[in-house]
């Protein structure tokens, strides 16, 4: 596997993102909209609001009107209330994909589904501010002294996670004092938590910042401790629990139930993951990272259309693509094995278009050491 980074291409993407960010921010300011942070990933933008907007639909329309913008999503705070389903109401529906695709039909409470924004984080009486990492989501709670500080902390969380997994319960309290140094320390640690930890808690009491959590492996522990040391915090960290055989069976079932309900999709006859799989892979990585001592085989399967030898190569390439995507999301490489099975293990007879779609799949087998 060779990954090539082209300096000019990366620079161009960054320039486009920065240009759209500046243009949208300027247009909103010209229209008298304040307290909104703009962030772009490619041509897609998200607006984060410190306080509810008087007319969020009009603001979204204004931002979308900038030439070059493909999509604009508004954070739930822009509407004045977090949605109970845990999904931003302004997020577009999952688009239809290629002939190898199946619509996303995630049921409520599916294992690994996005966390609900109604989850509860309780502050102790001596805590001013807290950040909790659990189930792949960051929940920010407590009081700060200004809308700008809310945007800083939410922005730090957005740098690490898809914004739909960032839950802000922050409030402005003019009697609270959060100095710039403490805010910077909290922001740095908030950004570092999802990559370095499986779960964790950060608390602020005055100018004292404390962090405890569970790390993924030695490398992630070292990286997180380096960030913490840079902001004068000594974290209390512990290793992941070791999976039992029963844990392994439960994990395998959870993973396969999830991808059965939400298939991992590729472009037709290619090993290219379609964009709609991004959040699915996020959730799979969260599940895979929970416990140590597991070996997860990522299995690629095809239907019987075409040459069996080519199908075997395609299934291996697809399994490799999923494994690499999970590694990029923090699953240790040594925990994963990618293997293609081609046409050799169909779930159902390849006698119809519907059955062939079922047989084109990615599955997981989990063993414990």
C-alpha positions as CSV (number, residue, x, y, z in Angstrom):
1,X,0.0,0.0,0.0
2,X,1.4,3.4,-1.0
3,X,-0.2,6.7,-0.1
4,X,0.8,9.7,-2.1
5,X,0.1,13.2,-0.9
6,X,0.3,15.9,-3.6
7,X,1.3,19.2,-2.1
8,X,-0.5,21.3,-4.8
9,X,-3.7,19.4,-4.4
10,X,-3.8,19.7,-0.6
11,X,-3.0,23.4,-0.9
12,X,-5.8,23.9,-3.4
13,X,-8.4,22.2,-1.1
14,X,-7.3,24.2,1.9
15,X,-7.5,27.4,-0.2
16,X,-11.0,26.6,-1.4
17,X,-12.2,25.9,2.2
18,X,-10.6,29.1,3.5
19,X,-12.1,31.1,0.7
20,X,-15.6,29.8,1.2
21,X,-15.3,30.3,5.0
22,X,-14.3,33.9,4.5
23,X,-17.0,34.6,1.9
24,X,-19.8,33.0,4.0
25,X,-18.7,34.8,7.1
26,X,-18.6,38.1,5.3
27,X,-22.0,37.6,3.7
28,X,-23.6,36.7,7.1
29,X,-21.9,39.8,8.7
30,X,-23.3,42.0,5.9
31,X,-26.7,40.6,6.7
32,X,-26.4,41.5,10.4
33,X,-25.9,37.9,11.5
34,X,-23.5,37.6,14.5
35,X,-22.4,34.8,16.9
36,X,-22.0,32.2,14.1
37,X,-18.8,30.2,13.5
38,X,-18.3,29.0,9.9
39,X,-16.4,25.8,9.1
40,X,-15.9,24.1,5.7
41,X,-14.8,20.6,4.7
42,X,-14.3,20.9,1.0
43,X,-17.4,22.5,-0.5
44,X,-19.6,21.5,2.5
45,X,-20.0,23.9,5.4
46,X,-21.5,23.8,8.9
47,X,-22.6,26.8,10.9
48,X,-22.2,26.7,14.7
49,X,-24.3,29.2,16.7
50,X,-23.6,30.5,20.1
51,X,-27.3,31.4,20.5
52,X,-30.4,30.6,18.6
53,X,-31.0,32.4,15.3
54,X,-34.1,34.5,14.7
55,X,-34.5,32.9,11.3
56,X,-32.2,29.9,10.8
57,X,-33.7,29.0,7.5
58,X,-33.0,32.4,6.0
59,X,-29.4,32.2,7.3
60,X,-28.9,28.8,5.8
61,X,-30.3,30.1,2.5
62,X,-28.0,33.1,2.6
63,X,-24.9,30.9,3.2
64,X,-25.9,28.4,0.5
65,X,-26.2,31.3,-2.0
66,X,-22.4,31.8,-2.1
67,X,-21.0,30.5,-5.4
68,X,-19.1,27.3,-4.9
69,X,-21.0,26.2,-1.8
70,X,-22.4,22.7,-2.2
71,X,-24.2,22.2,1.1
72,X,-24.7,24.1,4.4
73,X,-25.7,22.4,7.6
74,X,-26.8,24.3,10.7
75,X,-25.9,23.1,14.2
76,X,-29.0,22.3,16.4
77,X,-28.2,25.3,18.6
78,X,-29.0,27.5,15.7
79,X,-32.6,26.3,16.0
80,X,-32.9,27.0,19.7
81,X,-33.3,23.3,20.8
82,X,-31.3,20.1,20.3
83,X,-33.3,17.5,18.4
84,X,-34.3,14.5,20.5
85,X,-33.3,12.0,17.9
86,X,-29.6,12.9,18.1
87,X,-29.5,14.0,14.4
88,X,-29.3,17.5,13.2
89,X,-32.6,18.3,11.5
90,X,-30.8,20.3,8.8
91,X,-28.7,17.3,7.7
92,X,-29.6,16.2,4.2
93,X,-31.0,12.7,3.7
94,X,-28.6,10.0,2.7
95,X,-28.5,10.1,-1.1
96,X,-29.0,7.1,-3.4
97,X,-25.7,5.7,-4.4
98,X,-24.3,3.4,-7.1
99,X,-25.7,0.1,-8.3
100,X,-23.8,-1.5,-5.4
101,X,-25.7,0.6,-2.9
102,X,-28.6,0.0,-0.5
103,X,-30.5,2.9,1.3
104,X,-29.4,3.6,4.8
105,X,-32.2,2.4,7.1
106,X,-30.7,2.7,10.5
107,X,-33.4,1.9,13.1
108,X,-33.6,3.8,16.4
109,X,-31.2,2.5,19.0
110,X,-29.2,0.4,16.6
111,X,-25.9,-0.6,18.2
112,X,-23.4,2.0,17.3
113,X,-25.9,4.6,16.1
114,X,-25.2,8.2,16.7
115,X,-25.6,9.3,20.4
116,X,-28.6,11.2,21.4
117,X,-28.2,14.8,22.3
118,X,-30.5,14.3,25.2
119,X,-27.9,12.3,27.1
120,X,-27.2,13.6,30.5
121,X,-23.9,14.8,31.9
122,X,-24.0,15.9,35.6
123,X,-21.6,18.4,36.9
124,X,-20.4,18.2,40.5
125,X,-21.0,21.3,42.5
126,X,-17.3,22.1,42.5
127,X,-17.0,21.7,38.7
128,X,-17.4,24.7,36.4
129,X,-16.9,23.0,33.1
130,X,-16.7,19.4,31.8
131,X,-16.0,17.5,28.6
132,X,-17.0,13.8,28.4
133,X,-16.0,11.4,25.7
134,X,-18.3,8.3,25.5
135,X,-19.5,6.1,22.7
136,X,-17.6,8.2,20.1
137,X,-19.3,11.5,21.1
138,X,-18.0,14.6,23.0
139,X,-20.4,16.3,25.4
140,X,-19.5,19.7,26.6
141,X,-21.3,20.9,29.7
142,X,-21.1,23.8,32.2
143,X,-20.7,27.5,32.1
144,X,-18.4,29.9,30.4
145,X,-18.3,33.7,30.4
146,X,-19.1,34.5,26.7
147,X,-20.6,33.2,23.4
148,X,-17.1,33.5,22.0
149,X,-15.8,30.9,24.5
150,X,-18.6,28.5,23.6
151,X,-17.6,28.8,19.9
152,X,-14.0,28.2,20.8
153,X,-14.7,25.0,22.7
154,X,-17.3,23.6,20.2
155,X,-14.8,24.4,17.4
156,X,-12.1,22.4,19.2
157,X,-14.5,19.4,19.4
158,X,-15.5,19.8,15.8
159,X,-11.8,19.6,14.8
160,X,-11.7,16.0,16.2
161,X,-15.2,14.7,15.3
162,X,-18.0,14.9,12.8
163,X,-20.1,17.7,14.2
164,X,-23.1,15.4,14.6
165,X,-21.1,13.7,17.4
166,X,-20.5,16.9,19.3
167,X,-23.1,17.8,21.9
168,X,-22.9,21.2,23.4
169,X,-24.7,21.9,26.7
170,X,-22.6,25.0,27.4
171,X,-24.2,28.1,28.8
172,X,-23.1,31.7,29.2
173,X,-22.9,33.0,32.8
174,X,-21.5,36.4,33.3
175,X,-20.5,35.6,36.9
176,X,-18.2,32.9,35.6
177,X,-14.5,33.7,34.8
178,X,-12.6,31.4,32.4
179,X,-9.3,32.9,31.6
180,X,-7.7,32.6,28.2
181,X,-5.0,30.2,29.3
182,X,-7.5,27.8,30.8
183,X,-9.7,28.0,27.7
184,X,-6.7,27.2,25.5
185,X,-5.8,24.2,27.6
186,X,-9.3,22.8,27.6
187,X,-9.6,23.3,23.8
188,X,-6.3,21.5,23.1
189,X,-7.3,18.5,25.3
190,X,-10.8,18.4,23.8
191,X,-9.4,18.1,20.3
192,X,-7.0,15.4,21.4
193,X,-9.4,13.2,23.4
194,X,-11.2,11.3,20.5
195,X,-7.9,10.3,18.8
196,X,-6.1,9.2,22.0
197,X,-8.8,7.8,24.2
198,X,-11.7,5.3,24.1
199,X,-13.5,7.2,26.8
200,X,-12.6,10.0,29.2
201,X,-13.6,13.0,31.3
202,X,-12.2,16.4,31.6
203,X,-13.1,18.8,34.4
204,X,-12.3,22.4,35.2
205,X,-12.4,23.8,38.7
206,X,-11.1,27.4,38.7
207,X,-7.8,27.2,36.8
208,X,-7.3,23.5,37.6
209,X,-7.8,21.1,34.7
210,X,-8.1,17.4,35.3
211,X,-8.4,14.5,32.8
212,X,-8.9,10.8,33.2
213,X,-9.6,8.2,30.6
214,X,-9.0,4.9,28.9
215,X,-6.4,4.9,26.1
216,X,-6.4,2.7,23.0
217,X,-2.7,1.6,22.9
218,X,0.8,2.7,23.9
219,X,1.1,5.0,20.9
220,X,-2.2,6.8,21.5
221,X,-1.3,7.1,25.2
222,X,2.0,8.7,24.4
223,X,0.4,11.1,21.9
224,X,-2.3,12.2,24.4
225,X,0.2,12.6,27.2
226,X,2.4,14.8,25.0
227,X,-0.6,17.1,24.3
228,X,-1.5,17.2,28.0
229,X,2.1,17.9,29.0
230,X,2.1,20.8,26.6
231,X,-0.7,22.4,28.5
232,X,0.6,21.5,32.0
233,X,-1.9,18.7,32.7
234,X,-1.0,15.2,34.0
235,X,-3.8,12.9,32.9
236,X,-4.8,9.8,34.9
237,X,-5.0,7.1,32.2
238,X,-5.6,3.4,32.1
239,X,-5.5,0.7,29.5
240,X,-8.5,-0.8,27.8
241,X,-10.1,-3.9,29.3
242,X,-9.1,-7.2,27.8
243,X,-12.0,-8.9,25.9
244,X,-13.2,-12.3,27.0
245,X,-14.5,-14.8,24.4
246,X,-18.0,-13.8,25.3
247,X,-17.1,-10.1,24.7
248,X,-15.7,-11.2,21.3
249,X,-19.0,-12.9,20.3
250,X,-21.0,-9.9,21.4
251,X,-18.8,-7.5,19.4
252,X,-19.0,-9.7,16.3
253,X,-22.8,-9.8,16.5
254,X,-23.0,-6.0,17.1
255,X,-20.8,-5.3,14.1
256,X,-22.6,-7.6,11.8
257,X,-26.0,-6.5,12.9
258,X,-25.0,-2.9,12.3
259,X,-23.6,-3.5,8.7
260,X,-26.6,-5.7,7.8
261,X,-28.9,-2.8,8.7
262,X,-26.4,-0.2,7.2
263,X,-24.4,-1.8,4.4
264,X,-20.9,-0.5,3.7
265,X,-21.2,0.7,0.2
266,X,-18.7,1.1,-2.7
267,X,-18.7,2.6,-6.2
268,X,-19.9,-0.1,-8.7
269,X,-17.1,-2.5,-9.5
270,X,-14.6,-0.5,-7.5
271,X,-13.0,-0.5,-4.0
272,X,-13.9,3.1,-3.5
273,X,-16.1,3.8,-0.5
274,X,-19.1,6.1,-1.2
275,X,-19.3,9.3,0.9
276,X,-22.4,8.1,2.8
277,X,-20.4,5.4,4.5
278,X,-18.4,8.0,6.5
279,X,-20.6,8.0,9.6
280,X,-21.0,4.2,9.4
281,X,-17.3,3.7,9.6
282,X,-17.1,6.2,12.4
283,X,-19.5,4.1,14.5
284,X,-17.8,0.8,13.5
285,X,-14.5,2.2,14.7
286,X,-16.0,3.3,18.0
287,X,-17.2,-0.3,18.6
288,X,-13.9,-1.9,17.5
289,X,-11.8,0.4,19.8
290,X,-13.7,-0.5,23.0
291,X,-11.8,-3.6,24.1
292,X,-8.2,-4.8,23.8
293,X,-7.3,-8.5,23.0
294,X,-9.5,-8.8,19.9
295,X,-8.6,-9.7,16.3
296,X,-11.1,-8.4,13.8
297,X,-11.2,-10.0,10.3
298,X,-12.7,-7.6,7.8
299,X,-14.2,-9.8,5.2
300,X,-15.0,-8.7,1.6
301,X,-17.6,-10.7,-0.4
302,X,-19.0,-10.3,-3.9
303,X,-21.9,-11.8,-6.0
304,X,-21.2,-14.1,-8.9
305,X,-21.4,-11.5,-11.7
306,X,-18.3,-11.5,-13.8
307,X,-15.0,-13.3,-13.6
308,X,-14.4,-15.1,-10.2
309,X,-10.7,-14.2,-10.2
310,X,-11.5,-10.5,-10.7
311,X,-14.2,-10.7,-8.0
312,X,-11.7,-12.2,-5.5
313,X,-9.3,-9.3,-6.1
314,X,-12.1,-6.8,-5.8
315,X,-13.3,-8.3,-2.5
316,X,-9.8,-8.1,-1.2
317,X,-9.4,-4.5,-2.3
318,X,-12.7,-3.6,-0.6
319,X,-11.7,-5.4,2.6
320,X,-8.4,-3.5,2.5
321,X,-10.3,-0.2,2.0
322,X,-12.5,-0.7,5.1
323,X,-9.5,-1.8,7.2
324,X,-7.6,1.3,6.2
325,X,-10.6,3.5,6.9
326,X,-10.8,2.0,10.4
327,X,-7.1,2.5,11.1
328,X,-7.5,6.1,10.0
329,X,-10.2,6.3,12.7
330,X,-7.9,5.1,15.5
331,X,-8.4,1.3,15.4
332,X,-4.9,-0.2,15.9
333,X,-3.6,-1.8,12.7
334,X,-2.5,-4.9,14.6
335,X,-6.1,-5.5,15.6
336,X,-7.3,-5.9,12.0
337,X,-7.0,-8.5,9.3
338,X,-8.4,-7.8,5.8
339,X,-9.4,-10.8,3.6
340,X,-11.4,-11.1,0.4
341,X,-13.6,-14.1,-0.3
342,X,-14.9,-13.2,-3.7
343,X,-17.9,-15.4,-4.7
344,X,-17.1,-18.3,-2.4
345,X,-19.3,-17.6,0.6
346,X,-22.7,-16.3,-0.6
347,X,-25.4,-15.7,2.1
348,X,-28.2,-16.5,-0.3
349,X,-28.4,-18.0,-3.8
350,X,-27.3,-15.5,-6.5
351,X,-30.7,-16.0,-8.3
352,X,-32.0,-12.4,-8.3
353,X,-30.8,-8.8,-8.2
354,X,-32.0,-8.5,-4.6
355,X,-30.0,-11.6,-3.6
356,X,-26.9,-10.4,-5.4
357,X,-27.1,-7.1,-3.4
358,X,-27.2,-9.1,-0.2
359,X,-24.1,-11.1,-1.2
360,X,-22.1,-8.0,-2.0
361,X,-21.1,-7.2,1.5
362,X,-18.6,-6.6,4.2
363,X,-18.7,-8.7,7.4
364,X,-16.6,-9.1,10.5
365,X,-15.3,-12.1,12.4
366,X,-14.0,-11.4,15.9
367,X,-11.6,-13.7,17.8
368,X,-10.0,-13.1,21.2
369,X,-6.5,-13.9,22.2
